[in-house]
């Protein structure tokens, strides 16, 4: 799987409801590709292990893989690709499944994040 884009083509990359359909090898390749095309931020949303949405009885989907990952396992896989988790975008009340914004570890990205925090009054 190779996305038809140059390295760091996008400042923000999103991936919604894809990871749960991939086997381990496909998941590794997909995350590597997401890393390659991401310049600053990566946002992932997927069904996680033990989520109410993960049970076929309540959310039937014959294509979804049975090897779902926990929140911690998903964060760890992305951290191994040189990203820092910044936190959930949607609260647990809004979205029960895994969602997390990550920052690619690069000096210039920390400056961007610091600037965003200053403008929003966080610091």
C-alpha positions in Angstrom: 0.0 0.0 0.0 1.6 3.2 -1.1 -0.3 6.5 -1.2 0.3 8.5 -4.3 1.7 11.6 -2.5 5.1 12.9 -1.7 6.7 12.8 1.7 5.0 15.2 4.2 2.5 16.3 1.6 -0.2 17.2 4.2 -0.1 19.3 7.4 -3.1 17.4 8.7 -3.8 13.8 7.9 -7.0 12.1 9.0 -7.9 8.4 9.1 -11.4 7.5 10.1 -12.6 3.9 10.5 -9.9 2.1 8.5 -7.6 0.5 11.1 -10.2 -2.0 12.3 -10.4 -3.5 8.8 -6.7 -4.3 8.5 -4.7 -7.3 9.6 -1.5 -6.7 11.5 0.7 -6.5 8.5 -1.6 -4.2 6.6 -2.0 -2.0 9.7 1.8 -1.6 10.0 2.1 -0.6 6.4 -0.9 1.8 6.7 0.6 3.5 9.7 4.0 3.8 8.0 2.3 5.5 5.0 0.3 7.8 7.2 3.6 8.8 8.9 5.3 9.4 5.5 2.6 11.8 4.2 2.0 13.6 7.5 3.9 16.9 8.0 2.4 18.0 11.4 -0.8 16.5 12.7 -2.3 13.0 12.4 -5.8 12.3 13.6 -7.0 8.7 14.0 -10.4 7.4 14.8 -11.2 3.7 14.9 -13.2 1.1 16.8 -11.1 -0.1 19.8 -11.1 -3.4 21.6 -14.0 -3.8 24.1 -15.9 -0.8 22.8 -19.6 -1.4 22.5 -19.1 -0.8 18.8 -16.6 -3.7 18.6 -19.2 -6.4 19.3 -20.8 -8.0 16.3 -24.0 -8.5 18.2 -24.5 -4.7 18.6 -22.7 -3.4 15.5 -22.7 -6.2 12.9 -19.9 -5.9 10.3 -18.5 -9.1 8.8 -15.5 -7.2 7.3 -14.2 -5.9 10.6 -11.2 -7.8 11.9 -11.3 -9.6 15.2 -7.9 -8.4 16.2 -8.9 -5.0 17.4 -6.5 -3.0 19.5 -6.9 -1.3 22.9 -6.5 2.5 23.3 -3.0 2.0 24.7 -2.0 -0.4 22.0 -3.1 2.1 19.3 -1.3 5.0 20.9 1.9 2.8 21.3 1.9 1.9 17.6 1.7 5.6 16.6 4.3 6.7 19.2 6.7 4.2 17.7 6.4 6.1 14.4 7.7 9.3 16.0 4.4 10.9 17.0 3.3 12.4 20.3 -0.3 11.9 21.4 -2.0 15.3 22.2 -5.3 13.8 23.3 -8.8 13.1 22.3 -10.7 15.5 20.0 -14.1 14.1 20.7 -15.1 13.5 24.4 -16.2 10.1 25.5 -19.8 11.4 25.5 -19.5 12.4 21.8 -17.6 9.4 20.6 -17.0 6.2 22.5 -14.3 4.8 20.2 -10.6 5.6 19.9 -9.9 9.1 18.6 -6.6 10.9 19.1 -4.7 13.8 17.6 -1.0 13.2 17.3 1.9 15.6 16.6 4.8 14.5 14.5 8.0 14.9 16.5 9.9 17.7 14.7 11.4 20.8 16.2 9.4 23.1 13.9 6.1 21.3 14.8 6.7 22.1 18.5 7.0 25.7 17.6 3.7 25.5 15.7 2.0 23.8 18.6 3.3 26.4 21.0 2.0 29.2 18.8 -1.4 27.5 18.6 -1.5 27.2 22.4 -0.5 30.9 22.9 -3.2 32.1 20.4 -5.9 30.0 22.1 -4.9 31.3 25.6 -3.8 27.9 26.9 -0.4 29.4 27.9 
